[in-house]
Amino acid sequence: ALEAAVREALAAGIRTPEDAAAVILAGADGTGSTSGVLTAADPARTLEAMVRAVRQAWDQKHPLES
């Protein structure tokens, strides 16, 4: 379990919107996705999809903070 007083972030291995969402749902406060975005066939579309996925996961994990 993650300690509430410690901010958690994970950036390694995040290549898809599903990866980014899974990290947030696992309890991280943030995630990076640089290589996943920069190596995508359509980086802009991939970035938008990752932002949406993280927002949806955050709202699911923290419903009162949204």
Solvent accessible surface area in square Angstrom, and as a share of the most:
residue,aa,sasa,rsa
1,A,159,1.23
2,L,88,0.44
3,E,113,0.51
4,A,111,0.86
5,A,92,0.71
6,V,74,0.43
7,R,193,0.70
8,E,51,0.23
9,A,83,0.65
10,L,86,0.43
11,A,63,0.49
12,A,83,0.64
13,G,61,0.59
14,I,7,0.04
15,R,122,0.45
16,T,55,0.32
17,P,32,0.20
18,E,124,0.56
19,D,49,0.26
20,A,1,0.01
21,A,18,0.14
22,A,56,0.44
23,V,14,0.08
24,I,1,0.00
25,L,67,0.34
26,A,80,0.62
27,G,21,0.20
28,A,8,0.06
29,D,49,0.25
30,G,22,0.21
31,T,40,0.23
32,G,24,0.23
33,S,22,0.14
34,T,96,0.56
35,S,60,0.38
36,G,3,0.03
37,V,18,0.10
38,L,126,0.63
39,T,88,0.51
40,A,27,0.21
41,A,117,0.91
42,D,64,0.33
43,P,57,0.36
44,A,65,0.51
45,R,173,0.63
46,T,25,0.14
47,L,88,0.44
48,E,102,0.46
49,A,24,0.18
50,M,5,0.02
51,V,92,0.53
52,R,132,0.48
53,A,15,0.12
54,V,40,0.23
55,R,122,0.44
56,Q,122,0.54
57,A,3,0.02
58,W,52,0.18
59,D,50,0.26
60,Q,129,0.57
61,K,87,0.37
62,H,42,0.19
63,P,93,0.59
64,L,178,0.88
65,E,118,0.53
66,S,84,0.54
